[in-house]
Amino acid sequence: MTIAVEVAVEGGRIPLARREAARLAAAALRAEGVRSAMLSVAFVPARRIAALNRRHLRRRGATDVIAFAFAPPRPRAPLVGDVYIAPAVARAQAERLGVPLREELARLVVHGALHVAGRDHPEGAERTRSAMWRRQEAILRRHGGTRR
């Protein structure tokens, strides 16, 4: 059983290497007990993630990360999903939070992988106090995705 992660970057360079993004996504899935998966991670322009947000979630505007699992996790079946991340949105968040863009992109990779693995969080201020957020931060610390 293997975890395969493909990473694509559209519209420019980012300060997180594709290999590092793949490693972090796989680490997040393994931390959730996933033994077999096919995951794609795409860094896309804000207008593309805004279109995905509108079409699939019925929300307006660009967001930082959107994740899709193609089927609910089943025993022995590979987990299959896509994660879309908008570096432009991540850049604004990183500036607001006072963290490097690379760290924020790493956080979003792990966040998206956890969503594909079935984790969720409440919206609003509760998001950063949720069990999913604590799990995400622990994975980032353990696998070198954050300086905190």
Summary of the structure (lengths in Angstrom):
residues: 148
radius of gyration: 14.2
end to end distance: 32.4
largest distance: 41.6
contacts: 468
relative contact order: 0.18
helix: 48%
strand: 18%
